Amino acid sequence: MNKWKVTCIQHDVIFGNPEANYAKMEKLLERAMKDTPDVIVLPELWTIGYDLTRLDEIAEEGAGRTKAFLSEAARRYGVYLVGGSTAKRTRDGVYNTLLVYDREGQPISEYDKAHLFKLMDEHLYLRSGSGKGLFELGSIRSAGVVCYDIRFPEWIRTHISSGAETLFVVAQWPLARLEHWRALLIARAIENQCWVIACNRSGSDPSNVFAGHSMVVGPWGEVIAEAGESDEFLTADIDMAEVIKARGRIPVFEDRRPELYE
Ligand SMILES: O=C(O)CCC(=O)C(=O)O
């Protein structure tokens, strides 16, 4: 299969209230499935929001509850689920972890956010991961990263150099830097000649107003679909043939000179 329908569930996350967020997500998933997407994408930390000061209470042991929730939903709806992230407690500390499930509800990726965002105090409460977020959606090689990670082109490039043709981004990106969000996503798509599918949250918490503007950007840098600032299901069709076309027109990967970049 070369063509995919993707849906980003852009919504307002309820601050520090996992119970309410799971209940809300049940309903959102059911409604999103009316468009019969192949892949659904959720935002960063949709289970708890940015309530980092209460992680002792609300971070989940091994992300167990969110794993069970996502696996069950992916299997029930027969959909690939790029399940946003949650706060995963381990023996070393708490990670901001992106979870991905296949249509049978099997886990296909568990990625710990690599770059912690000091402006929102992440470094005080979270541990950073160091593994890559590579996975396959059927035959499509994909990568998934979290929010601030998109400011590090060299990190994204290592994923694309490993074969990824689609980059998923899950985020809680503030409205104050909306233009950075848009420019960075478009730049990552152009320089890597890949699809970029980015799901941001909407709404606000006690410290931030979030941007919404989930986006689907094609490998030629064209914005195929973009949400507004409010709650929205953003659905778009992506065709993997566009990656081959873009890479054929300008052979960036053949023309790279990595010996100059160290
Ligand atoms: O880089 C930014 O401006 C926002 C990043 C962010 O909000 C995050 O990583 O959670």
The ligand as an SDF file (V2000), in Angstrom:
LIG
                    3D

 10  9  0  0  0  0  0  0  0  0999 V2000
   10.7350   24.5730   20.8520 O   0  0  0  0  0  0  0  0  0  0  0  0
    9.7150   25.1730   21.2130 C   0  0  0  0  0  0  0  0  0  0  0  0
    9.5610   26.3720   20.9830 O   0  0  0  0  0  0  0  0  0  0  0  0
    8.6120   24.4630   21.9290 C   0  0  0  0  0  0  0  0  0  0  0  0
    9.0260   23.1270   22.4420 C   0  0  0  0  0  0  0  0  0  0  0  0
    8.0670   22.5720   23.4000 C   0  0  0  0  0  0  0  0  0  0  0  0
    7.0900   23.1870   23.7510 O   0  0  0  0  0  0  0  0  0  0  0  0
    8.2500   21.2110   23.9180 C   0  0  0  0  0  0  0  0  0  0  0  0
    9.2090   20.5160   23.5450 O   0  0  0  0  0  0  0  0  0  0  0  0
    7.4070   20.7700   24.6910 O   0  0  0  0  0  0  0  0  0  0  0  0
  1  2  2  0
  2  3  1  0
  2  4  1  0
  4  5  1  0
  5  6  1  0
  6  7  2  0
  6  8  1  0
  8  9  2  0
  8 10  1  0
M  END
$$$$
